[in-house]
Amino acid sequence: MALSVDSKVKELMKNEKAAELLDSYAPGFKSNPQMKLVQSLTFRKLCSFPQAGISPDKLDEIDEKLKALGE
């Protein structure tokens, strides 16, 4: 399954390597209980909220790394 920032948060959380990667950029991604509230969103949509604190440049970097996981 190809992963990207356009994958749903739920899908990314199920993939251990993707969850570790995202937790390195957004500490608490794996452990914050509030993440259950946003599982139906894509990671891109989640990052569009200012509280996420992920810049567009970082989002592109994350997207490349997520895509590389699927290779």
mmCIF file of the N, C-alpha and C atoms, coordinates in Angstrom:
data_MODEL
# 
_entry.id   MODEL 
# 
loop_
_atom_site.group_PDB 
_atom_site.id 
_atom_site.type_symbol 
_atom_site.label_atom_id 
_atom_site.label_alt_id 
_atom_site.label_comp_id 
_atom_site.label_asym_id 
_atom_site.label_entity_id 
_atom_site.label_seq_id 
_atom_site.pdbx_PDB_ins_code 
_atom_site.Cartn_x 
_atom_site.Cartn_y 
_atom_site.Cartn_z 
_atom_site.occupancy 
_atom_site.B_iso_or_equiv 
_atom_site.pdbx_formal_charge 
_atom_site.auth_seq_id 
_atom_site.auth_comp_id 
_atom_site.auth_asym_id 
_atom_site.auth_atom_id 
_atom_site.pdbx_PDB_model_num 
ATOM 1   N N  . MET A 1 1  ? 0.853   -1.179 0.000  1.00 0.00 ? 1  MET A N  1 
ATOM 2   C CA . MET A 1 1  ? 0.000   0.000  0.000  1.00 0.00 ? 1  MET A CA 1 
ATOM 3   C C  . MET A 1 1  ? 0.891   1.231  0.000  1.00 0.00 ? 1  MET A C  1 
ATOM 4   N N  . ALA A 1 2  ? 0.679   2.112  -0.943 1.00 0.00 ? 2  ALA A N  1 
ATOM 5   C CA . ALA A 1 2  ? 1.454   3.342  -1.034 1.00 0.00 ? 2  ALA A CA 1 
ATOM 6   C C  . ALA A 1 2  ? 0.980   4.333  0.020  1.00 0.00 ? 2  ALA A C  1 
ATOM 7   N N  . LEU A 1 3  ? 1.937   4.886  0.726  1.00 0.00 ? 3  LEU A N  1 
ATOM 8   C CA . LEU A 1 3  ? 1.621   5.877  1.747  1.00 0.00 ? 3  LEU A CA 1 
ATOM 9   C C  . LEU A 1 3  ? 2.075   7.249  1.284  1.00 0.00 ? 3  LEU A C  1 
ATOM 10  N N  . SER A 1 4  ? 1.352   8.265  1.729  1.00 0.00 ? 4  SER A N  1 
ATOM 11  C CA . SER A 1 4  ? 1.712   9.649  1.427  1.00 0.00 ? 4  SER A CA 1 
ATOM 12  C C  . SER A 1 4  ? 0.983   10.538 2.425  1.00 0.00 ? 4  SER A C  1 
ATOM 13  N N  . VAL A 1 5  ? 1.195   11.839 2.306  1.00 0.00 ? 5  VAL A N  1 
ATOM 14  C CA . VAL A 1 5  ? 0.481   12.756 3.192  1.00 0.00 ? 5  VAL A CA 1 
ATOM 15  C C  . VAL A 1 5  ? -1.002  12.797 2.856  1.00 0.00 ? 5  VAL A C  1 
ATOM 16  N N  . ASP A 1 6  ? -1.373  12.204 1.731  1.00 0.00 ? 6  ASP A N  1 
ATOM 17  C CA . ASP A 1 6  ? -2.785  12.131 1.361  1.00 0.00 ? 6  ASP A CA 1 
ATOM 18  C C  . ASP A 1 6  ? -3.456  10.862 1.883  1.00 0.00 ? 6  ASP A C  1 
ATOM 19  N N  . SER A 1 7  ? -2.701  10.055 2.620  1.00 0.00 ? 7  SER A N  1 
ATOM 20  C CA . SER A 1 7  ? -3.271  8.882  3.288  1.00 0.00 ? 7  SER A CA 1 
ATOM 21  C C  . SER A 1 7  ? -4.011  9.339  4.540  1.00 0.00 ? 7  SER A C  1 
ATOM 22  N N  . LYS A 1 8  ? -5.003  8.573  4.913  1.00 0.00 ? 8  LYS A N  1 
ATOM 23  C CA . LYS A 1 8  ? -5.750  8.890  6.136  1.00 0.00 ? 8  LYS A CA 1 
ATOM 24  C C  . LYS A 1 8  ? -4.868  8.624  7.356  1.00 0.00 ? 8  LYS A C  1 
ATOM 25  N N  . VAL A 1 9  ? -5.074  9.417  8.382  1.00 0.00 ? 9  VAL A N  1 
ATOM 26  C CA . VAL A 1 9  ? -4.321  9.279  9.626  1.00 0.00 ? 9  VAL A CA 1 
ATOM 27  C C  . VAL A 1 9  ? -4.442  7.849  10.154 1.00 0.00 ? 9  VAL A C  1 
ATOM 28  N N  . LYS A 1 10 ? -5.624  7.278  10.040 1.00 0.00 ? 10 LYS A N  1 
ATOM 29  C CA . LYS A 1 10 ? -5.857  5.910  10.514 1.00 0.00 ? 10 LYS A CA 1 
ATOM 30  C C  . LYS A 1 10 ? -4.921  4.921  9.828  1.00 0.00 ? 10 LYS A C  1 
ATOM 31  N N  . GLU A 1 11 ? -4.748  5.059  8.511  1.00 0.00 ? 11 GLU A N  1 
ATOM 32  C CA . GLU A 1 11 ? -3.862  4.174  7.758  1.00 0.00 ? 11 GLU A CA 1 
ATOM 33  C C  . GLU A 1 11 ? -2.410  4.352  8.193  1.00 0.00 ? 11 GLU A C  1 
ATOM 34  N N  . LEU A 1 12 ? -2.024  5.608  8.414  1.00 0.00 ? 12 LEU A N  1 
ATOM 35  C CA . LEU A 1 12 ? -0.650  5.898  8.805  1.00 0.00 ? 12 LEU A CA 1 
ATOM 36  C C  . LEU A 1 12 ? -0.349  5.366  10.204 1.00 0.00 ? 12 LEU A C  1 
ATOM 37  N N  . MET A 1 13 ? -1.332  5.413  11.074 1.00 0.00 ? 13 MET A N  1 
ATOM 38  C CA . MET A 1 13 ? -1.140  4.918  12.435 1.00 0.00 ? 13 MET A CA 1 
ATOM 39  C C  . MET A 1 13 ? -0.984  3.395  12.461 1.00 0.00 ? 13 MET A C  1 
ATOM 40  N N  . LYS A 1 14 ? -1.610  2.720  11.517 1.00 0.00 ? 14 LYS A N  1 
ATOM 41  C CA . LYS A 1 14 ? -1.533  1.258  11.458 1.00 0.00 ? 14 LYS A CA 1 
ATOM 42  C C  . LYS A 1 14 ? -0.164  0.771  10.981 1.00 0.00 ? 14 LYS A C  1 
ATOM 43  N N  . ASN A 1 15 ? 0.544   1.606  10.236 1.00 0.00 ? 15 ASN A N  1 
ATOM 44  C CA . ASN A 1 15 ? 1.859   1.243  9.721  1.00 0.00 ? 15 ASN A CA 1 
ATOM 45  C C  . ASN A 1 15 ? 2.914   1.729  10.718 1.00 0.00 ? 15 ASN A C  1 
ATOM 46  N N  . GLU A 1 16 ? 3.597   0.794  11.365 1.00 0.00 ? 16 GLU A N  1 
ATOM 47  C CA . GLU A 1 16 ? 4.540   1.137  12.437 1.00 0.00 ? 16 GLU A CA 1 
ATOM 48  C C  . GLU A 1 16 ? 5.642   2.086  11.971 1.00 0.00 ? 16 GLU A C  1 
ATOM 49  N N  . LYS A 1 17 ? 6.207   1.831  10.790 1.00 0.00 ? 17 LYS A N  1 
ATOM 50  C CA . LYS A 1 17 ? 7.287   2.693  10.284 1.00 0.00 ? 17 LYS A CA 1 
ATOM 51  C C  . LYS A 1 17 ? 6.770   4.093  9.988  1.00 0.00 ? 17 LYS A C  1 
ATOM 52  N N  . ALA A 1 18 ? 5.596   4.192  9.414  1.00 0.00 ? 18 ALA A N  1 
ATOM 53  C CA . ALA A 1 18 ? 5.008   5.506  9.121  1.00 0.00 ? 18 ALA A CA 1 
ATOM 54  C C  . ALA A 1 18 ? 4.693   6.245  10.418 1.00 0.00 ? 18 ALA A C  1 
ATOM 55  N N  . ALA A 1 19 ? 4.151   5.538  11.390 1.00 0.00 ? 19 ALA A N  1 
ATOM 56  C CA . ALA A 1 19 ? 3.812   6.159  12.671 1.00 0.00 ? 19 ALA A CA 1 
ATOM 57  C C  . ALA A 1 19 ? 5.068   6.673  13.374 1.00 0.00 ? 19 ALA A C  1 
ATOM 58  N N  . GLU A 1 20 ? 6.159   5.894  13.314 1.00 0.00 ? 20 GLU A N  1 
ATOM 59  C CA . GLU A 1 20 ? 7.437   6.330  13.911 1.00 0.00 ? 20 GLU A CA 1 
ATOM 60  C C  . GLU A 1 20 ? 7.942   7.590  13.218 1.00 0.00 ? 20 GLU A C  1 
ATOM 61  N N  . LEU A 1 21 ? 7.876   7.591  11.891 1.00 0.00 ? 21 LEU A N  1 
ATOM 62  C CA . LEU A 1 21 ? 8.326   8.747  11.119 1.00 0.00 ? 21 LEU A CA 1 
ATOM 63  C C  . LEU A 1 21 ? 7.532   9.990  11.494 1.00 0.00 ? 21 LEU A C  1 
ATOM 64  N N  . LEU A 1 22 ? 6.219   9.857  11.513 1.00 0.00 ? 22 LEU A N  1 
ATOM 65  C CA . LEU A 1 22 ? 5.373   11.005 11.816 1.00 0.00 ? 22 LEU A CA 1 
ATOM 66  C C  . LEU A 1 22 ? 5.539   11.468 13.260 1.00 0.00 ? 22 LEU A C  1 
ATOM 67  N N  . ASP A 1 23 ? 5.792   10.533 14.154 1.00 0.00 ? 23 ASP A N  1 
ATOM 68  C CA . ASP A 1 23 ? 6.014   10.894 15.555 1.00 0.00 ? 23 ASP A CA 1 
ATOM 69  C C  . ASP A 1 23 ? 7.307   11.694 15.704 1.00 0.00 ? 23 ASP A C  1 
ATOM 70  N N  . SER A 1 24 ? 8.271   11.469 14.824 1.00 0.00 ? 24 SER A N  1 
ATOM 71  C CA . SER A 1 24 ? 9.520   12.233 14.893 1.00 0.00 ? 24 SER A CA 1 
ATOM 72  C C  . SER A 1 24 ? 9.305   13.690 14.465 1.00 0.00 ? 24 SER A C  1 
ATOM 73  N N  . TYR A 1 25 ? 8.327   13.926 13.596 1.00 0.00 ? 25 TYR A N  1 
ATOM 74  C CA . TYR A 1 25 ? 8.009   15.285 13.157 1.00 0.00 ? 25 TYR A CA 1 
ATOM 75  C C  . TYR A 1 25 ? 6.951   15.933 14.047 1.00 0.00 ? 25 TYR A C  1 
ATOM 76  N N  . ALA A 1 26 ? 6.052   15.135 14.537 1.00 0.00 ? 26 ALA A N  1 
ATOM 77  C CA . ALA A 1 26 ? 4.941   15.620 15.366 1.00 0.00 ? 26 ALA A CA 1 
ATOM 78  C C  . ALA A 1 26 ? 4.862   14.742 16.617 1.00 0.00 ? 26 ALA A C  1 
ATOM 79  N N  . PRO A 1 27 ? 5.699   15.056 17.622 1.00 0.00 ? 27 PRO A N  1 
ATOM 80  C CA . PRO A 1 27 ? 5.697   14.238 18.840 1.00 0.00 ? 27 PRO A CA 1 
ATOM 81  C C  . PRO A 1 27 ? 4.287   14.088 19.415 1.00 0.00 ? 27 PRO A C  1 
ATOM 82  N N  . GLY A 1 28 ? 3.944   12.858 19.740 1.00 0.00 ? 28 GLY A N  1 
ATOM 83  C CA . GLY A 1 28 ? 2.614   12.563 20.250 1.00 0.00 ? 28 GLY A CA 1 
ATOM 84  C C  . GLY A 1 28 ? 1.695   11.959 19.210 1.00 0.00 ? 28 GLY A C  1 
ATOM 85  N N  . PHE A 1 29 ? 2.168   11.895 17.962 1.00 0.00 ? 29 PHE A N  1 
ATOM 86  C CA . PHE A 1 29 ? 1.329   11.330 16.902 1.00 0.00 ? 29 PHE A CA 1 
ATOM 87  C C  . PHE A 1 29 ? 0.845   9.936  17.282 1.00 0.00 ? 29 PHE A C  1 
ATOM 88  N N  . LYS A 1 30 ? 1.745   9.134  17.829 1.00 0.00 ? 30 LYS A N  1 
ATOM 89  C CA . LYS A 1 30 ? 1.392   7.751  18.173 1.00 0.00 ? 30 LYS A CA 1 
ATOM 90  C C  . LYS A 1 30 ? 0.683   7.629  19.518 1.00 0.00 ? 30 LYS A C  1 
ATOM 91  N N  . SER A 1 31 ? 0.951   8.548  20.436 1.00 0.00 ? 31 SER A N  1 
ATOM 92  C CA . SER A 1 31 ? 0.476   8.353  21.808 1.00 0.00 ? 31 SER A CA 1 
ATOM 93  C C  . SER A 1 31 ? -0.648  9.284  22.258 1.00 0.00 ? 31 SER A C  1 
ATOM 94  N N  . ASN A 1 32 ? -0.871  10.362 21.548 1.00 0.00 ? 32 ASN A N  1 
ATOM 95  C CA . ASN A 1 32 ? -1.890  11.323 21.972 1.00 0.00 ? 32 ASN A CA 1 
ATOM 96  C C  . ASN A 1 32 ? -3.291  10.746 21.729 1.00 0.00 ? 32 ASN A C  1 
ATOM 97  N N  . PRO A 1 33 ? -4.090  10.583 22.789 1.00 0.00 ? 33 PRO A N  1 
ATOM 98  C CA . PRO A 1 33 ? -5.432  10.007 22.622 1.00 0.00 ? 33 PRO A CA 1 
ATOM 99  C C  . PRO A 1 33 ? -6.343  10.848 21.721 1.00 0.00 ? 33 PRO A C  1 
ATOM 100 N N  . GLN A 1 34 ? -6.059  12.133 21.573 1.00 0.00 ? 34 GLN A N  1 
ATOM 101 C CA . GLN A 1 34 ? -6.894  12.978 20.723 1.00 0.00 ? 34 GLN A CA 1 
ATOM 102 C C  . GLN A 1 34 ? -6.734  12.652 19.236 1.00 0.00 ? 34 GLN A C  1 
ATOM 103 N N  . MET A 1 35 ? -5.707  11.910 18.887 1.00 0.00 ? 35 MET A N  1 
ATOM 104 C CA . MET A 1 35 ? -5.510  11.532 17.484 1.00 0.00 ? 35 MET A CA 1 
ATOM 105 C C  . MET A 1 35 ? -6.663  10.665 16.987 1.00 0.00 ? 35 MET A C  1 
ATOM 106 N N  . LYS A 1 36 ? -7.354  10.010 17.893 1.00 0.00 ? 36 LYS A N  1 
ATOM 107 C CA . LYS A 1 36 ? -8.512  9.198  17.494 1.00 0.00 ? 36 LYS A CA 1 
ATOM 108 C C  . LYS A 1 36 ? -9.602  10.065 16.873 1.00 0.00 ? 36 LYS A C  1 
ATOM 109 N N  . LEU A 1 37 ? -9.631  11.334 17.248 1.00 0.00 ? 37 LEU A N  1 
ATOM 110 C CA . LEU A 1 37 ? -10.655 12.245 16.736 1.00 0.00 ? 37 LEU A CA 1 
ATOM 111 C C  . LEU A 1 37 ? -10.414 12.653 15.285 1.00 0.00 ? 37 LEU A C  1 
ATOM 112 N N  . VAL A 1 38 ? -9.180  12.498 14.813 1.00 0.00 ? 38 VAL A N  1 
ATOM 113 C CA . VAL A 1 38 ? -8.846  12.962 13.464 1.00 0.00 ? 38 VAL A CA 1 
ATOM 114 C C  . VAL A 1 38 ? -8.453  11.815 12.524 1.00 0.00 ? 38 VAL A C  1 
ATOM 115 N N  . GLN A 1 39 ? -8.751  10.593 12.895 1.00 0.00 ? 39 GLN A N  1 
ATOM 116 C CA . GLN A 1 39 ? -8.346  9.440  12.094 1.00 0.00 ? 39 GLN A CA 1 
ATOM 117 C C  . GLN A 1 39 ? -8.923  9.429  10.689 1.00 0.00 ? 39 GLN A C  1 
ATOM 118 N N  . SER A 1 40 ? -10.049 10.071 10.496 1.00 0.00 ? 40 SER A N  1 
ATOM 119 C CA . SER A 1 40 ? -10.668 10.054 9.168  1.00 0.00 ? 40 SER A CA 1 
ATOM 120 C C  . SER A 1 40 ? -10.109 11.142 8.242  1.00 0.00 ? 40 SER A C  1 
ATOM 121 N N  . LEU A 1 41 ? -9.285  12.031 8.788  1.00 0.00 ? 41 LEU A N  1 
ATOM 122 C CA . LEU A 1 41 ? -8.669  13.082 7.977  1.00 0.00 ? 41 LEU A CA 1 
ATOM 123 C C  . LEU A 1 41 ? -7.417  12.555 7.295  1.00 0.00 ? 41 LEU A C  1 
ATOM 124 N N  . THR A 1 42 ? -7.046  13.169 6.179  1.00 0.00 ? 42 THR A N  1 
ATOM 125 C CA . THR A 1 42 ? -5.741  12.863 5.606  1.00 0.00 ? 42 THR A CA 1 
ATOM 126 C C  . THR A 1 42 ? -4.698  13.612 6.431  1.00 0.00 ? 42 THR A C  1 
ATOM 127 N N  . PHE A 1 43 ? -3.458  13.154 6.370  1.00 0.00 ? 43 PHE A N  1 
ATOM 128 C CA . PHE A 1 43 ? -2.407  13.842 7.114  1.00 0.00 ? 43 PHE A CA 1 
ATOM 129 C C  . PHE A 1 43 ? -2.233  15.260 6.582  1.00 0.00 ? 43 PHE A C  1 
ATOM 130 N N  . ARG A 1 44 ? -2.409  15.445 5.272  1.00 0.00 ? 44 ARG A N  1 
ATOM 131 C CA . ARG A 1 44 ? -2.312  16.794 4.680  1.00 0.00 ? 44 ARG A CA 1 
ATOM 132 C C  . ARG A 1 44 ? -3.359  17.722 5.304  1.00 0.00 ? 44 ARG A C  1 
ATOM 133 N N  . LYS A 1 45 ? -4.589  17.243 5.425  1.00 0.00 ? 45 LYS A N  1 
ATOM 134 C CA . LYS A 1 45 ? -5.659  18.051 6.013  1.00 0.00 ? 45 LYS A CA 1 
ATOM 135 C C  . LYS A 1 45 ? -5.351  18.367 7.473  1.00 0.00 ? 45 LYS A C  1 
ATOM 136 N N  . LEU A 1 46 ? -4.877  17.373 8.207  1.00 0.00 ? 46 LEU A N  1 
ATOM 137 C CA . LEU A 1 46 ? -4.517  17.591 9.607  1.00 0.00 ? 46 LEU A CA 1 
ATOM 138 C C  . LEU A 1 46 ? -3.454  18.678 9.724  1.00 0.00 ? 46 LEU A C  1 
ATOM 139 N N  . CYS A 1 47 ? -2.493  18.672 8.827  1.00 0.00 ? 47 CYS A N  1 
ATOM 140 C CA . CYS A 1 47 ? -1.414  19.664 8.866  1.00 0.00 ? 47 CYS A CA 1 
ATOM 141 C C  . CYS A 1 47 ? -1.873  21.049 8.434  1.00 0.00 ? 47 CYS A C  1 
ATOM 142 N N  . SER A 1 48 ? -3.052  21.150 7.850  1.00 0.00 ? 48 SER A N  1 
ATOM 143 C CA . SER A 1 48 ? -3.551  22.468 7.452  1.00 0.00 ? 48 SER A CA 1 
ATOM 144 C C  . SER A 1 48 ? -4.015  23.274 8.659  1.00 0.00 ? 48 SER A C  1 
ATOM 145 N N  . PHE A 1 49 ? -4.196  22.607 9.791  1.00 0.00 ? 49 PHE A N  1 
ATOM 146 C CA . PHE A 1 49 ? -4.564  23.311 11.015 1.00 0.00 ? 49 PHE A CA 1 
ATOM 147 C C  . PHE A 1 49 ? -3.304  23.912 11.639 1.00 0.00 ? 49 PHE A C  1 
ATOM 148 N N  . PRO A 1 50 ? -3.354  25.181 12.047 1.00 0.00 ? 50 PRO A N  1 
ATOM 149 C CA . PRO A 1 50 ? -2.158  25.822 12.609 1.00 0.00 ? 50 PRO A CA 1 
ATOM 150 C C  . PRO A 1 50 ? -1.597  25.101 13.834 1.00 0.00 ? 50 PRO A C  1 
ATOM 151 N N  . GLN A 1 51 ? -2.451  24.434 14.584 1.00 0.00 ? 51 GLN A N  1 
ATOM 152 C CA . GLN A 1 51 ? -1.991  23.729 15.785 1.00 0.00 ? 51 GLN A CA 1 
ATOM 153 C C  . GLN A 1 51 ? -1.004  22.609 15.453 1.00 0.00 ? 51 GLN A C  1 
ATOM 154 N N  . ALA A 1 52 ? -1.063  22.102 14.231 1.00 0.00 ? 52 ALA A N  1 
ATOM 155 C CA . ALA A 1 52 ? -0.172  21.006 13.840 1.00 0.00 ? 52 ALA A CA 1 
ATOM 156 C C  . ALA A 1 52 ? 1.281   21.470 13.796 1.00 0.00 ? 52 ALA A C  1 
ATOM 157 N N  . GLY A 1 53 ? 1.489   22.720 13.430 1.00 0.00 ? 53 GLY A N  1 
ATOM 158 C CA . GLY A 1 53 ? 2.844   23.266 13.402 1.00 0.00 ? 53 GLY A CA 1 
ATOM 159 C C  . GLY A 1 53 ? 3.748   22.670 12.341 1.00 0.00 ? 53 GLY A C  1 
ATOM 160 N N  . ILE A 1 54 ? 3.177   22.184 11.246 1.00 0.00 ? 54 ILE A N  1 
ATOM 161 C CA . ILE A 1 54 ? 3.952   21.599 10.154 1.00 0.00 ? 54 ILE A CA 1 
ATOM 162 C C  . ILE A 1 54 ? 3.906   22.559 8.968  1.00 0.00 ? 54 ILE A C  1 
ATOM 163 N N  . SER A 1 55 ? 5.081   23.051 8.564  1.00 0.00 ? 55 SER A N  1 
ATOM 164 C CA . SER A 1 55 ? 5.160   23.980 7.436  1.00 0.00 ? 55 SER A CA 1 
ATOM 165 C C  . SER A 1 55 ? 4.987   23.224 6.117  1.00 0.00 ? 55 SER A C  1 
ATOM 166 N N  . PRO A 1 56 ? 4.631   23.934 5.043  1.00 0.00 ? 56 PRO A N  1 
ATOM 167 C CA . PRO A 1 56 ? 4.496   23.278 3.735  1.00 0.00 ? 56 PRO A CA 1 
ATOM 168 C C  . PRO A 1 56 ? 5.791   22.574 3.305  1.00 0.00 ? 56 PRO A C  1 
ATOM 169 N N  . ASP A 1 57 ? 6.948   23.168 3.620  1.00 0.00 ? 57 ASP A N  1 
ATOM 170 C CA . ASP A 1 57 ? 8.223   22.535 3.268  1.00 0.00 ? 57 ASP A CA 1 
ATOM 171 C C  . ASP A 1 57 ? 8.403   21.219 4.015  1.00 0.00 ? 57 ASP A C  1 
ATOM 172 N N  . LYS A 1 58 ? 8.067   21.210 5.297  1.00 0.00 ? 58 LYS A N  1 
ATOM 173 C CA . LYS A 1 58 ? 8.167   19.987 6.099  1.00 0.00 ? 58 LYS A CA 1 
ATOM 174 C C  . LYS A 1 58 ? 7.187   18.941 5.585  1.00 0.00 ? 58 LYS A C  1 
ATOM 175 N N  . LEU A 1 59 ? 6.005   19.392 5.180  1.00 0.00 ? 59 LEU A N  1 
ATOM 176 C CA . LEU A 1 59 ? 4.996   18.470 4.662  1.00 0.00 ? 59 LEU A CA 1 
ATOM 177 C C  . LEU A 1 59 ? 5.517   17.771 3.407  1.00 0.00 ? 59 LEU A C  1 
ATOM 178 N N  . ASP A 1 60 ? 6.186   18.515 2.532  1.00 0.00 ? 60 ASP A N  1 
ATOM 179 C CA . ASP A 1 60 ? 6.774   17.921 1.324  1.00 0.00 ? 60 ASP A CA 1 
ATOM 180 C C  . ASP A 1 60 ? 7.847   16.898 1.692  1.00 0.00 ? 60 ASP A C  1 
ATOM 181 N N  . GLU A 1 61 ? 8.653   17.232 2.692  1.00 0.00 ? 61 GLU A N  1 
ATOM 182 C CA . GLU A 1 61 ? 9.705   16.328 3.158  1.00 0.00 ? 61 GLU A CA 1 
ATOM 183 C C  . GLU A 1 61 ? 9.097   15.037 3.725  1.00 0.00 ? 61 GLU A C  1 
ATOM 184 N N  . ILE A 1 62 ? 8.059   15.190 4.512  1.00 0.00 ? 62 ILE A N  1 
ATOM 185 C CA . ILE A 1 62 ? 7.372   14.031 5.094  1.00 0.00 ? 62 ILE A CA 1 
ATOM 186 C C  . ILE A 1 62 ? 6.768   13.176 3.985  1.00 0.00 ? 62 ILE A C  1 
ATOM 187 N N  . ASP A 1 63 ? 6.182   13.833 2.986  1.00 0.00 ? 63 ASP A N  1 
ATOM 188 C CA . ASP A 1 63 ? 5.554   13.110 1.868  1.00 0.00 ? 63 ASP A CA 1 
ATOM 189 C C  . ASP A 1 63 ? 6.590   12.244 1.147  1.00 0.00 ? 63 ASP A C  1 
ATOM 190 N N  . GLU A 1 64 ? 7.761   12.792 0.890  1.00 0.00 ? 64 GLU A N  1 
ATOM 191 C CA . GLU A 1 64 ? 8.820   12.031 0.225  1.00 0.00 ? 64 GLU A CA 1 
ATOM 192 C C  . GLU A 1 64 ? 9.215   10.814 1.046  1.00 0.00 ? 64 GLU A C  1 
ATOM 193 N N  . LYS A 1 65 ? 9.353   11.006 2.355  1.00 0.00 ? 65 LYS A N  1 
ATOM 194 C CA . LYS A 1 65 ? 9.776   9.903  3.226  1.00 0.00 ? 65 LYS A CA 1 
ATOM 195 C C  . LYS A 1 65 ? 8.689   8.832  3.347  1.00 0.00 ? 65 LYS A C  1 
ATOM 196 N N  . LEU A 1 66 ? 7.431   9.248  3.386  1.00 0.00 ? 66 LEU A N  1 
ATOM 197 C CA . LEU A 1 66 ? 6.343   8.278  3.436  1.00 0.00 ? 66 LEU A CA 1 
ATOM 198 C C  . LEU A 1 66 ? 6.298   7.458  2.146  1.00 0.00 ? 66 LEU A C  1 
ATOM 199 N N  . LYS A 1 67 ? 6.458   8.121  1.022  1.00 0.00 ? 67 LYS A N  1 
ATOM 200 C CA . LYS A 1 67 ? 6.444   7.412  -0.273 1.00 0.00 ? 67 LYS A CA 1 
ATOM 201 C C  . LYS A 1 67 ? 7.605   6.431  -0.362 1.00 0.00 ? 67 LYS A C  1 
ATOM 202 N N  . ALA A 1 68 ? 8.749   6.798  0.207  1.00 0.00 ? 68 ALA A N  1 
ATOM 203 C CA . ALA A 1 68 ? 9.917   5.922  0.189  1.00 0.00 ? 68 ALA A CA 1 
ATOM 204 C C  . ALA A 1 68 ? 9.689   4.663  1.027  1.00 0.00 ? 68 ALA A C  1 
ATOM 205 N N  . LEU A 1 69 ? 8.856   4.750  2.050  1.00 0.00 ? 69 LEU A N  1 
ATOM 206 C CA . LEU A 1 69 ? 8.546   3.581  2.866  1.00 0.00 ? 69 LEU A CA 1 
ATOM 207 C C  . LEU A 1 69 ? 7.841   2.499  2.067  1.00 0.00 ? 69 LEU A C  1 
ATOM 208 N N  . GLY A 1 70 ? 7.085   2.908  1.061  1.00 0.00 ? 70 GLY A N  1 
ATOM 209 C CA . GLY A 1 70 ? 6.322   1.965  0.264  1.00 0.00 ? 70 GLY A CA 1 
ATOM 210 C C  . GLY A 1 70 ? 7.111   1.310  -0.863 1.00 0.00 ? 70 GLY A C  1 
ATOM 211 N N  . GLU A 1 71 ? 8.345   1.747  -1.045 1.00 0.00 ? 71 GLU A N  1 
ATOM 212 C CA . GLU A 1 71 ? 9.155   1.209  -2.151 1.00 0.00 ? 71 GLU A CA 1 
ATOM 213 C C  . GLU A 1 71 ? 9.817   -0.090 -1.773 1.00 0.00 ? 71 GLU A C  1 
# 
